[in-house]
Amino acid sequence: MARATTVEHVTVIATESLSKRYPRVTALDRLTVDITPGVTGLVGANGAGKSTLIKILLGLAPATEGRAAVLGLDVAAHGAEIRGLVGYMPEHDCLPPDVSATEFVVHMARMSGLPPAAARERTADTLRHVGLYEERYRPMGGYSTGMKQRVKLAQALVHDPRLVLLDEPTNGLDPAGRDEMLGLIRRVHTDFGISVLVTSHLLGELERTSDHIVVIDGGKLLRASSTSDFTQATASLAVEVTDREQELLAALTAAGLTVQAKGHLLHVDIADDATYDAVRDAVAGLGVGLVRMEQRRHRIAELFTDDEDLTYEDPDAPTTEGTAPTAEATAPRAEATAPTDPTLKEGEGRDAA
Ligand SMILES: Nc1ncnc2c1ncn2[C@@H]1O[C@H](COP(=O)(O)OP(=O)(O)OP(=O)(O)O)[C@@H](O)[C@H]1O
């Protein structure tokens, strides 16, 4: 595609009206999107078309219509060249159980064309980078899910690609394992300058990891923009107290703040940092308990709802008792529901988000 070859330095991936139709389902539906360097989160429910897009980008599956370019190379004509420049972490477990991580990653490095000594050296470096150095000689059959995901990430990085495509890298991980994997993914870009396209059906984790977010639903582009645009502060503070909300509302209004009652919450317009102090003082003055004080933000989840008043409720969010919130306590804690996919048939696999 002419556009992609001329803007190679601006876009790492460009698709133009890209469609993939199977006999019974349209997996991608005229998808046009440009992905720039950095970490890009590709989010969508199970069946939204994420894996299909990755396979087309790698030249492993032909598109039915439209075009795509990776690093300026047309996928229809340059699949092998693209696979040399791109690392791929597949969604499903693909590791031979009787082989050690070192043997496997060296093998993958050799397959990518590295000479034997360089393959061994790069393997040791890469396994150390993903935190698998100690266990690297053990057969992978005995590895935990987290260790297997790290091997899969290492083999995607070993040939020093310019771009990696990571398909659901946090699948099967517990919350701590997820955070570690997301940290590793972030460092792939910050430490090595490698661009990343990472897919997930968990919207919140991509919000924390990515510079840009692309949302697809039913194979169609729903939205593509910078993560900060998705999570723009609404400049409103949600305040919850143990009791006497109406009196607090009156006290805050008397203090010159603009306040609205929303069920058991008060929404306070944030003028500046002094707003937090004013709320804390009013709560202390009334002698009530402060259950929560957090900044409300536009959330990715709001893309999938018409409810203007959607307030993010996170049962795990830290609560603040009678103190002004720390930056961490007020930061958005994301864990949202996946978008619905109208193309999914009843009974087709969709994990709980
Ligand atoms: N080889 C195939 N033949 C027929 N239908 C397919 C094939 N591959 C994918 N599909 C269908 O295309 C749609 C998109 O699948 P895809 O795997 O790209 O979704 P996804 O967003 O990656 O979700 P998941 O995380 O569940 O894999 C689904 O409805 C799926 O059933």
The ligand as an ORCA input file, in Angstrom:
! r2SCAN-3c Opt
* xyz 0 1
  N     -10.266    -20.463     11.002
  C     -11.471    -19.980     11.296
  N     -12.582    -20.461     10.691
  C     -13.808    -19.978     10.983
  N     -14.031    -18.960     11.863
  C     -12.964    -18.440     12.491
  C     -11.634    -18.923     12.258
  N     -10.791    -18.188     13.025
  C     -11.547    -17.318     13.716
  N     -12.852    -17.459     13.391
  C     -13.972    -16.668     13.929
  O     -13.677    -15.311     13.682
  C     -14.094    -14.505     14.787
  C     -12.917    -13.744     15.310
  O     -11.988    -14.663     15.926
  P     -10.622    -14.209     16.573
  O      -9.934    -15.442     17.056
  O      -9.889    -13.317     15.647
  O     -11.121    -13.341     17.816
  P     -10.318    -12.796     19.046
  O     -10.746    -11.389     19.225
  O      -8.873    -13.069     18.910
  O     -10.896    -13.649     20.239
  P     -10.170    -14.804     21.076
  O      -9.387    -14.099     22.116
  O     -11.336    -15.570     21.636
  O      -9.326    -15.603     20.131
  C     -14.711    -15.460     15.786
  O     -16.110    -15.439     15.613
  C     -14.112    -16.800     15.427
  O     -14.993    -17.834     15.790
*
